[in-house]
Amino acid sequence: MTEYVTSADGTRIAYQVAGEAGPPVLVVDGAMCHRAFGPSGGLAAELAGAHRVFSYDRRGRGESGAGGPYAVQREVEDLAALVAAAGGRATLLGLSSGAALALRAAGAGIGVERVVAYEPPFSTSDEQRARFREYRTGVEQDVLAGEPGAAVARFMALVGTPGPVVAQLRESPVWPAFLAVAPTLVHDAEVLGGTEGAPVPDALLAGLPVPVLVADGGLSPALLRDAAAATAAAAGAEYRTLEGQTHEVAPDALGPVVAGFVARG
């Protein structure tokens, strides 16, 4: 059942809860994803036996409102409202750029108890930072020009989707779902560091007041694994590699890691 919280700026944020008891876990999706289009449903089902799992649509996606001019702080305020709905304390499970958002929220004094960050896609080289800056500028221009398809194609190129696959997706039934959330690609770029090129936020991570676990997949590209390792080092966090996994991590591989980390208190 869909429920709603109202964020600090008046934006309605849609969410649902799986599980009836146990420590709350709030799943923070990455780029292009929301409850009806992404991994949060599978993770909720995996964790619901021992947790109350909150899945939500980040602002501008699914059934959540878009609000006014975007700022990363608005998304932190969305999380604050959701943590309050969970009882005032919760673990954040962030995926990809959602992991970056979860880490930014962890030190905001909103009741975050711990963070599990799966493959936050920060940049670890000058080349990657330059490429991300070019992407960020381009995707913003696409959105402002009313070209959501160009924005989606630009994002897919950034993450390594072959051109012929993108062409096939343009003709598939899922393409309209991509177009609907294309404007939020700009949001994710800002969460990752915007014009700075998505560097690992060393100072922020070093000052986090909560336990952090960073995980990656053993079959993920080296650049994502390097980013995960650098994030863990900067945060003084536990670092786990899930063998056989990629960026599209299986719920039954990540779920037990999350549950074990939460159980340690």
C-alpha positions in Angstrom: 0.0 0.0 0.0 1.3 3.4 -1.0 1.7 6.0 1.8 3.0 9.5 1.8 5.1 11.8 3.9 5.4 15.6 3.4 8.9 16.9 3.1 10.1 20.2 4.5 9.3 22.1 1.3 5.8 20.7 1.1 6.6 18.0 -1.5 4.7 14.7 -1.1 7.0 11.6 -1.1 5.4 8.2 -1.8 6.6 5.1 0.0 5.6 1.7 1.1 6.6 -0.6 3.9 7.4 -4.3 3.7 7.6 -6.3 7.0 5.8 -5.8 10.2 8.6 -5.8 12.8 12.3 -5.3 13.3 14.8 -2.5 12.8 13.8 -0.2 9.9 15.8 -0.2 6.7 15.2 2.6 4.1 16.2 1.7 0.5 17.6 4.6 -1.5 17.5 3.9 -5.2 20.1 5.0 -7.8 19.6 6.8 -11.1 16.5 6.1 -13.2 15.0 3.8 -10.5 12.0 4.0 -8.3 9.6 1.6 -6.6 8.0 0.4 -9.8 11.2 0.4 -11.8 14.2 -0.8 -10.0 15.7 -3.1 -7.4 14.1 -1.8 -4.2 11.1 -4.2 -4.4 13.4 -7.3 -4.5 15.5 -6.0 -1.6 12.4 -5.2 0.4 11.1 -8.7 0.0 14.5 -10.2 0.9 14.8 -8.1 4.1 11.2 -8.1 5.2 11.3 -11.2 7.4 13.4 -9.5 10.0 13.0 -5.8 9.2 10.5 -3.1 8.3 11.7 -2.0 4.9 10.8 1.4 3.5 10.9 1.7 -0.2 10.2 5.2 -1.6 10.1 7.2 -4.9 12.8 9.8 -4.8 11.4 13.2 -5.7 10.5 13.6 -9.3 10.0 9.9 -9.8 7.1 7.5 -9.6 4.3 8.8 -7.4 6.4 11.5 -5.6 6.2 15.1 -6.4 9.1 17.0 -8.0 9.0 20.1 -5.7 10.6 23.4 -6.7 14.2 24.1 -7.8 16.4 21.1 -7.0 19.0 21.0 -4.3 20.6 17.9 -2.7 19.4 19.3 0.7 15.8 18.8 -0.5 16.5 15.0 -0.9 18.1 14.9 2.6 14.9 16.5 3.9 12.9 13.8 2.1 14.9 11.2 3.9 14.4 13.0 7.2 10.6 12.8 6.7 10.9 9.1 5.9 13.1 8.3 8.9 10.6 10.1 11.1 7.9 7.9 9.7 10.0 4.9 10.5 10.1 5.9 14.1 13.0 8.4 14.2 15.9 6.0 13.6 16.7 3.9 10.5 19.5 2.3 8.5 20.0 3.6 5.0 20.7 1.1 2.2 21.9 3.1 -0.8 22.5 1.8 -4.3 24.8 3.5 -6.8 24.1 7.2 -6.7 21.6 6.5 -4.0 24.5 5.3 -1.9 26.1 8.7 -2.4 22.9 10.3 -1.2 22.7 8.0 1.8 26.3 9.0 2.8 25.5 12.7 2.5 22.4 12.2 4.7 24.3 10.2 7.3 25.8 13.2 9.0 22.8 15.5 8.7 21.4 14.7 12.2 18.2 13.1 10.8 18.3 9.9 12.8 20.4 7.7 10.5 21.8 4.9 12.6 24.1 3.3 9.9 24.6 3.2 6.2 25.2 0.4 3.7 26.5 1.9 0.5 26.6 -0.4 -2.6 29.0 0.8 -5.3 28.7 4.6 -5.0 30.0 5.7 -8.5 32.4 8.4 -7.4 35.4 9.3 -9.7 38.9 8.2 -8.6 41.0 9.7 -11.5 41.3 13.0 -13.3 40.1 11.4 -16.5 36.9 10.1 -14.8 36.3 13.5 -13.2 36.7 15.3 -16.6 34.3 12.8 -18.2 31.8 13.3 -15.5 31.9 17.0 -15.7 31.3 16.8 -19.5 28.4 14.4 -18.8 26.9 16.6 -16.2 26.9 19.6 -18.5 25.5 17.7 -21.4 22.7 16.0 -19.5 21.6 19.3 -18.0 21.5 20.9 -21.5 19.5 18.0 -22.8 16.9 18.3 -20.0 16.7 22.1 -20.4 16.2 21.7 -24.2 13.3 19.3 -23.6 15.2 16.3 -25.0 14.8 13.6 -22.4 15.7 10.9 -24.8 19.1 12.5 -25.4 19.6 12.7 -21.6 18.8 9.0 -21.2 21.1 8.1 -24.1 23.9 10.2 -22.6 23.5 8.5 -19.2 23.6 5.1 -20.9 26.7 6.0 -22.8 28.3 7.1 -19.5 27.6 3.7 -17.8 28.9 1.8 -20.9 25.7 0.7 -22.6 26.5 -0.2 -26.2 25.0 2.1 -28.9 23.0 -0.7 -30.6 21.4 -1.6 -27.2 20.4 2.0 -26.6 18.8 2.0 -30.1 16.9 -1.2 -29.3 15.7 0.3 -26.0 14.4 3.4 -27.8 11.9 1.1 -29.6 11.0 -1.0 -26.5 8.0 -0.6 -24.1 10.4 0.5 -21.3 11.6 3.7 -23.1 8.7 5.9 -21.9 9.5 4.9 -18.3 13.1 6.1 -18.9 11.9 9.4 -20.4 9.6 10.0 -17.4 12.5 10.2 -15.0 15.1 11.7 -17.3 15.1 15.1 -15.6 16.2 13.4 -12.3 19.5 12.5 -14.0 20.5 16.1 -13.3 19.7 15.5 -9.6 21.9 12.4 -9.4 24.7 14.3 -11.0 24.4 16.9 -8.2 24.3 14.2 -5.5 27.6 12.9 -6.9 29.3 16.2 -6.8 28.0 18.2 -9.8 30.6 20.4 -11.4 33.4 19.0 -9.3 33.3 15.8 -11.3 32.0 13.3 -8.7 35.2 13.1 -6.5 35.2 10.9 -3.5 34.0 13.3 -0.7 36.9 12.6 1.6 36.2 15.3 4.2 32.5 14.4 4.4 33.2 10.7 4.7 35.9 11.1 7.4 33.4 13.0 9.6 30.5 10.6 9.5 29.2 9.8 13.0 27.7 6.4 12.1 28.9 3.0 11.1 29.3 2.5 7.4 29.6 -0.7 5.3 30.7 -0.3 1.6 30.1 -3.2 -0.7 30.8 -3.9 -4.4 30.5 -6.8 -6.8 33.4 -9.0 -7.7 32.3 -8.9 -11.4 31.8 -5.1 -11.5 34.0 -2.9 -13.6 37.3 -1.8 -12.0 36.3 1.8 -11.9 33.3 1.0 -9.7 35.3 -1.3 -7.4 38.0 1.4 -7.1 35.4 3.9 -6.1 34.0 1.6 -3.5 37.4 0.9 -2.0 38.2 4.6 -1.9 34.9 5.4 -0.3 35.4 2.7 2.4 39.0 4.0 3.1 37.9 7.6 3.4 35.0 6.7 5.7 37.0 4.2 7.8 34.3 1.8 6.8 33.9 -2.0 6.6 34.5 -3.1 3.0 32.9 -6.2 1.4 33.1 -7.7 -2.0 30.2 -9.9 -3.1 31.7 -12.5 -5.4 29.8 -13.2 -8.6 27.9 -9.9 -8.4 27.8 -6.9 -10.7 26.4 -3.4 -10.3 22.9 -5.0 -10.7 23.3 -6.8 -7.4 21.0 -9.7 -6.6 18.8 -9.1 -3.5 19.7 -12.5 -2.1 23.4 -11.6 -2.2 23.1 -8.1 -0.7 20.3 -8.8 1.7 22.1 -11.0 4.2 25.0 -8.6 4.3 22.7 -5.8 5.2 20.9 -7.9 7.8 24.1 -8.9 9.4 25.4 -5.4 9.6 22.2 -4.1 11.2 22.1 -7.0 13.7 25.5 -6.0 15.0 24.0 -2.8 16.3 
